[in-house]
Amino acid sequence: MSVKRMRDRPVELHKSPRSRPTPNLRKAGAPGQAAAEQNVAPLPSRPATPAALPSTIGNVPLPDLQKLSANLARAAEEGQKALAAYMKPIEAGQTNNEIATQVADCVNTLGQVAEHWLNDTSRALEAQTKLATSFVDLWGRTLKRMTGEPAEPVVPADPSDKRFVDPRWQELPFFDFLRQAYQLSSNWAEEMVAGADNLDPNTRKKATFYVRQITSALSPSNFIGTNPELLYATAETSGENLARGMKMLAEDIAAGKGSLKIRQSDPTKFQLGVNMAMSPGKVIFRNELMELIQYSPTTQEVYKRPLLIVPPWINKFYVLDLNPEKSFIRFAVEQDLTVFVISWVNPDARHADKGFEHYMREGIFAALDAIEEATGERKATTIGYCVGGTLLAVALAYMAARDDDRIESATFLTTQVDFADAGDLQVFADRAMVDAVEEKMAEAGYLDGANMANAFNMLRPNDLVWSYVVNNYLKGKEPMPFDLLTWNSDSTRMPRANHAFYLRNCYLENNLTRGAMKIGGVKLDLSKVKIPVYNLATKEDHIAPARSVFTGAKFFGGEMRYVLAGSGHIAGVVNPAWKPKYQYWTGERPSGAYNEWVAKAEMHPGSWWTDWAEWVTRQAPEKVPAREPGGSRLKPLCDAPGEYVRVQA
């Protein structure tokens, strides 16, 4: 058969017995039939409806991919804004020599720790073997858990560590392994510092501080990929948490002018004079450095002797007047005391040359003069808080040398006068760092408030830094409104002359208790201060350690009541009498070792406020009719809390 005829013959399909017959499309009325007859391409048949995609894998939510993509794009955009805000001061040539000094000091300090261990091969091998053995044990137990067998953790979970409170850190073997590995490494690093017995005390303290900063920063709780809570939150919100967080990060870097100013509270919920710093009173005196507030009486009679409170200028005074429930100022007024409080100016370049002597004369002495005008009383009792107490001690020593008896008794709240065993802030006060701070202050005439705020935050990095980094920038949650943290964020600047004097004479040279400090040409001697002193320390204070306050108390020459309160530098002081959280201890006049005093001290439930009120009113029990702010001689300038306290850094 010719090829042509083969082409002309119709093709016969399905001749194989195994073939399936072709369905009769004409009979079936297939939708493509009419189209075929009209030489039109048939419509594609509709595919089967796919099964719905699962919303979870196990108990892990799956993100909406479209929303996730959009939110990651938003996060990237906000991240670029954050980078631009960070780079802005660098591009303007504003370098931070202080940070470079701190990094160099960290490397040098930890290098000394490493040198101690590496100088002895056997000692280094023993330390490495200990860590390796712990990790082998951890890995073995983790494998057991992954195969369904029970296994006790190498490092049990610490319920007080808020970073790992989410139950998934223990329930999921992988994340439990990360948690334990991190804690094993952190504990080992701290042991390396503690075991370096050739370090001097200051180097050891700095090494401990730097190790704490590093281990806190490297915690697996700080990263999305190693934190189950963050992974779940990101999946549940399809990345919206990251978009919100990056937006807050950009805003906070911009607010810090290139440095991260972490928001710890919602400040919009608080307003000075409305629901914070709201004790009624008047500003009755003002000069370049301070406003003097006199608070309105709440009783018909008051004690004849007035009270002057000298707060720190490193923070604002209203920590003692956060709200009516926490206000020490309100409490003092209710004890029938006529209360005056110094509100320090938030200084700028105009105050660059204001030193310790200026703060003494234009602060404490000017306040005493104004109090005499307002009340007719030449003599007063005083309270000094933190560095305000250090200034008060300096003033008392100066007054003792000049036979000035206007202050009849003094109360010190978490105040250091001896700095041989100073708190964690001493890490920032070695000679190289003080030189760097002075160089920085020389440019502007003051130290920016953010510097001190960051230093205080770094003393408790897990609580005051990384918990907010995770909550704000990774979870994308606004911090809760909290009056104490709102106050903590309301930072102040420090004048160049004042801060340089304080760092060198106190932290570097410890001149006050050595008898080497001079003010106005007068050499100061605390033993000449013979007035009664109430000296409050707090048990967990990292800024003015109770041991340091105890040592300083020994240098005063008069009656001394040393009291130890529970908690720390702020909460131990702000412990309301009507709703106390902590107890306090009393004992004999400080002598000998601090631990021995603590062992013999008597514990009292409740707040130290009531103990202090009995002590201060017993000294001068005479009463007079209640006094209105300013009296008849000083015209009030404005309502409390005044104008200086409202100036932002």
JOLIN-V759308 format. One record per backbone hydrogen bond with DSSP energy under -0.5 kcal/mol. CO is the residue of the C=O (numbers start at 1). NH is the residue of the N-H. If there is no record, write none. Layout:
co = <CO/CO>
nh = <NH/NH>
This chain:
co = <2/3/4/5/11/16/23/24/25/25/30/32/33/34/35/36/55/56/57/59/60/63/64/65/66/67/68/69/70/71/72/73/74/75/76/77/78/79/80/81/82/83/84/85/86/87/88/89/90/93/95/96/97/98/99/100/101/102/103/104/105/106/107/108/109/110/111/112/113/114/115/117/119/120/121/122/123/124/125/126/127/128/129/130/131/132/133/134/135/136/137/138/139/140/141/142/143/144/145/154/157/158/160/161/162/166/167/167/168/171/172/173/174/175/176/177/178/179/180/181/182/183/184/185/186/187/188/189/190/191/192/193/195/196/200/201/202/203/204/205/206/207/208/209/210/211/212/213/214/216/219/220/223/224/226/227/228/229/230/231/232/233/234/235/237/239/239/240/241/242/243/244/245/246/247/248/249/250/251/252/252/253/254/256/259/260/262/265/266/267/271/271/271/276/280/281/282/282/283/283/285/289/290/291/291/292/292/293/294/300/302/304/306/307/308/308/309/309/310/314/316/317/318/319/320/320/321/323/323/326/327/328/329/330/331/332/332/333/336/337/338/339/340/341/342/343/345/348/349/351/352/353/354/355/356/357/358/359/359/360/361/363/364/365/366/367/368/369/370/371/371/372/376/379/380/380/381/382/383/384/385/386/386/387/388/389/390/391/392/393/394/395/396/397/398/399/400/403/406/406/408/409/410/411/412/412/413/417/419/423/424/425/426/430/431/432/433/434/435/436/437/438/439/440/440/441/445/446/447/448/448/449/450/451/452/453/454/455/456/457/458/460/461/461/462/465/465/466/467/468/468/469/469/470/470/471/482/483/484/485/486/487/489/491/494/495/496/497/498/499/500/501/502/502/503/504/505/505/506/510/511/511/511/512/517/519/521/522/525/526/526/528/529/529/530/532/533/533/534/534/535/535/536/537/538/538/542/543/545/546/547/548/549/550/551/552/553/559/560/561/561/562/563/563/564/565/567/568/570/570/573/576/577/583/584/585/586/593/594/595/596/597/602/604/607/607/608/609/610/611/612/613/614/615/616/622/624/627/628/630/630/633/638/639/643/644>
nh = <6/7/8/9/13/19/25/28/29/30/33/36/37/38/40/39/62/58/60/61/57/65/68/69/70/71/72/73/74/75/76/77/78/79/80/81/82/83/84/85/86/87/88/89/90/91/92/94/93/95/97/100/101/102/103/104/105/106/107/108/109/110/111/112/113/114/115/116/117/118/119/120/121/124/125/126/127/128/129/130/131/132/133/134/135/136/137/138/139/140/141/142/143/144/145/146/147/149/148/156/159/161/162/164/165/169/170/171/172/173/176/177/178/179/180/181/182/183/184/185/186/187/188/189/190/191/192/193/194/195/196/196/197/199/204/205/206/207/208/209/210/211/212/213/214/215/216/217/218/219/222/223/226/227/228/231/232/233/234/235/236/237/239/238/240/242/243/244/245/246/247/248/249/250/251/252/253/254/255/256/261/258/257/259/261/262/264/267/269/270/274/275/276/273/296/640/284/294/637/638/292/345/287/293/343/284/285/341/282/626/624/306/381/340/310/383/311/342/385/492/319/320/321/322/328/329/277/326/327/328/331/332/333/334/335/335/337/336/303/339/307/295/309/293/344/291/347/351/352/354/497/355/498/359/360/361/362/363/364/365/366/367/368/369/370/371/372/373/374/375/377/376/378/306/408/409/308/411/310/413/388/389/390/391/392/393/394/395/396/397/398/399/400/401/402/404/403/405/380/408/532/382/534/384/414/536/386/513/422/426/427/428/429/434/435/436/437/438/439/440/441/442/443/443/444/445/496/448/494/451/452/453/454/455/456/457/458/459/459/460/461/464/465/466/467/468/469/470/471/472/473/473/474/474/475/477/486/487/488/489/490/490/491/649/447/499/500/501/502/503/504/505/506/507/508/509/511/512/510/514/515/516/517/515/524/522/523/519/528/529/557/530/557/558/559/410/535/561/412/536/537/563/414/565/541/546/424/423/549/550/551/552/553/554/554/555/556/533/562/535/563/587/537/565/585/539/540/572/573/574/575/579/580/566/604/564/602/597/598/599/600/601/586/584/610/611/612/613/614/615/616/617/618/619/620/304/302/297/631/633/634/635/283/642/646/647>
